[in-house]
Amino acid sequence: MSEISQNLLHQIKTLEQELGDTLEEKEKTFRYHWLRGKARFEEEVLRQHRKLKVWLPKYLLQSRALAVITAPVIYAGIIPFVLVDLFLLVYQAICFPVYGIPKVKRSEYIVFDRGHLAYLNLLERLNCAYCSYANGLVAYLREIAARTEQHWCPIKHAQRLRAPHSRYQRFLDYGDAVGYQKRIDKVRSDFVDITKAASRS
């Protein structure tokens, strides 16, 4: 890996650490702590949250008519999402062991924690659960695709990507034919960072 790529990865890790510190500050600000993997608010905060909840009848009356009309179109997406989810389960189970690719943990991408917020009504919780599932599934799919690409074609593009995936900086440079021939086997199996992280958790 080039020195530039190593520097970029170091900067990413530093930013991730800063993000973690920021999240810890948020825990203090909004007065919650972690208990058995769940965020728990202080009782006084929970009482305040319940007071701020907009009850379902009022929420529906305040909703725009077009939002109500288009909601079934949005929720129809659950069908392809579930099919993709099932496909990814089968895909990883069959292909990743063959290629020696570490499996992506679904639970690290699809997270349902916003439904515990006491200031959300039933419909808001449902909306949050749906968005958590849809966006988490896309992130989960992207990581599976990224690891697959690292095995099959770990070559950077000539054009700059708007949002490269998590494995992209490990790829070989575009046009580096010699590097490709020399390092392809090493790069396609370079998942040391993932296995180290898994062993720490």
C-alpha positions in Angstrom: 0.0 0.0 0.0 1.4 3.4 -0.9 2.4 6.0 1.7 -0.5 8.3 0.6 -3.0 5.4 1.1 -1.6 4.7 4.5 -1.8 8.3 5.5 -5.4 8.4 4.3 -6.3 5.3 6.3 -4.6 6.9 9.4 -6.7 10.0 8.9 -9.9 8.0 8.6 -9.1 6.1 11.9 -8.4 9.4 13.6 -11.7 10.8 12.4 -13.5 7.7 13.5 -12.0 8.1 17.0 -13.1 11.8 17.0 -16.6 10.6 16.0 -16.6 8.1 18.9 -15.6 10.9 21.3 -18.5 13.1 19.9 -21.0 10.3 20.5 -19.9 9.9 24.1 -20.4 13.6 24.6 -23.9 13.3 23.1 -24.6 10.5 25.7 -23.8 13.0 28.5 -25.8 15.8 26.9 -29.0 13.8 26.3 -28.5 11.8 29.6 -28.5 8.2 28.5 -26.2 5.3 29.2 -25.7 1.8 27.8 -27.2 -1.2 29.5 -27.0 -4.7 27.9 -26.4 -3.1 24.5 -29.3 -0.7 24.7 -29.4 3.0 25.3 -31.3 3.8 28.5 -32.5 7.4 29.4 -32.7 8.7 32.9 -36.3 8.6 34.3 -36.7 12.4 34.3 -35.6 12.6 30.6 -38.1 9.8 29.8 -40.9 11.8 31.4 -40.0 14.8 29.3 -39.9 12.7 26.1 -43.3 11.3 26.8 -44.7 14.8 27.2 -43.3 15.9 23.8 -44.8 13.0 21.9 -47.4 14.0 19.2 -50.1 11.4 19.6 -51.1 9.5 16.5 -54.5 11.1 15.7 -53.0 14.6 15.9 -50.0 13.4 13.9 -52.2 12.1 11.1 -54.3 15.2 11.0 -51.2 17.4 10.7 -49.8 15.2 7.9 -49.8 16.6 4.3 -52.3 14.8 2.0 -49.6 14.1 -0.6 -47.4 12.5 2.1 -50.2 10.1 3.0 -50.9 9.3 -0.7 -47.3 8.5 -1.5 -46.6 6.5 1.6 -47.8 3.2 0.1 -45.3 3.6 -2.8 -42.5 4.1 -0.3 -43.5 1.1 1.8 -43.9 -1.1 -1.3 -40.1 -1.1 -1.3 -40.1 -3.6 1.6 -40.7 -6.4 -1.0 -37.5 -5.9 -3.0 -35.6 -5.1 0.2 -36.5 -8.4 1.9 -35.7 -10.3 -1.3 -32.3 -8.6 -1.5 -31.7 -9.4 2.2 -32.4 -13.1 1.6 -30.2 -13.2 -1.4 -27.3 -11.6 0.5 -27.7 -14.2 3.2 -27.4 -17.0 0.7 -24.7 -15.3 -1.3 -22.4 -14.8 1.7 -23.1 -18.4 3.0 -22.1 -19.9 -0.4 -19.5 -17.7 -1.9 -17.4 -16.0 0.9 -16.1 -19.3 2.4 -15.0 -20.4 -1.0 -13.1 -17.1 -1.7 -11.7 -16.8 1.9 -13.6 -13.5 2.4 -14.7 -12.6 5.9 -18.5 -12.4 6.2 -20.1 -9.1 6.8 -22.1 -8.9 10.1 -25.6 -7.9 9.3 -26.2 -6.6 12.8 -23.4 -4.0 12.4 -25.4 -2.4 9.5 -29.1 -2.9 10.2 -29.8 -1.4 13.6 -33.2 -0.9 15.2 -32.7 1.4 18.2 -34.8 4.5 17.3 -38.0 2.7 18.1 -37.1 3.0 21.8 -37.5 6.7 21.8 -40.4 7.7 24.0 -41.1 11.0 22.1 -42.0 9.1 18.9 -45.6 7.8 18.3 -46.4 4.4 16.7 -46.3 5.6 13.1 -43.0 7.6 13.6 -41.5 4.4 15.1 -42.6 2.4 12.2 -41.2 5.0 9.8 -37.9 4.9 11.7 -37.8 1.1 11.6 -38.4 1.1 7.9 -35.7 3.7 7.2 -33.3 1.9 9.5 -33.9 -1.4 7.6 -33.7 0.1 4.1 -30.6 2.3 4.7 -28.9 -0.4 6.8 -29.5 -3.0 4.2 -28.0 -0.8 1.5 -24.9 -0.2 3.6 -24.7 -4.0 4.3 -25.0 -4.8 0.6 -22.3 -2.2 -0.2 -19.9 -3.8 2.2 -20.6 -7.2 0.8 -20.1 -5.9 -2.8 -16.9 -4.1 -1.7 -15.3 -7.3 -0.3 -16.4 -9.2 -3.4 -14.8 -6.5 -5.6 -11.6 -6.7 -3.5 -11.4 -10.4 -4.4 -12.4 -10.2 -8.1 -11.2 -6.8 -9.3 -9.2 -4.7 -6.8 -8.3 -2.0 -9.2 -9.0 1.7 -8.7 -10.9 3.7 -11.3 -9.2 6.3 -13.5 -12.0 8.7 -12.6 -12.4 10.1 -9.1 -15.3 8.4 -7.3 -17.7 10.5 -5.3 -18.0 8.1 -2.4 -15.5 5.2 -2.6 -16.4 2.2 -0.4 -14.5 0.9 2.6 -12.1 -1.4 0.8 -11.2 1.0 -2.1 -8.0 2.5 -0.7 -6.5 -1.0 -0.6 -7.0 -1.5 -4.4 -4.2 -1.3 -7.0 -3.7 1.8 -9.0 -5.4 2.1 -12.4 -2.9 1.4 -15.2 -0.3 -0.3 -12.9 0.1 -3.5 -14.9 3.3 -4.6 -13.2 1.8 -4.0 -9.7 -1.3 -5.9 -10.7 0.7 -9.0 -11.8 2.9 -8.8 -8.7 0.4 -8.0 -6.0 -3.0 -9.2 -7.1 -3.0 -12.3 -5.0 -1.9 -10.3 -1.9 -4.4 -7.5 -2.4 -7.4 -9.8 -3.1 -6.8 -11.7 0.2 -5.8 -8.6 2.4 -8.6 -8.7 5.0 -6.2 -8.5 8.0 -7.9 -5.3 9.3 -11.3 -7.0 9.4 -10.0 -10.2 11.1 -8.1 -8.1 13.7 -11.2 -6.0 14.4 -13.3 -9.2 14.7 -10.8 -10.7 17.2 -10.9 -7.5 19.3 -14.7 -7.5 19.6 
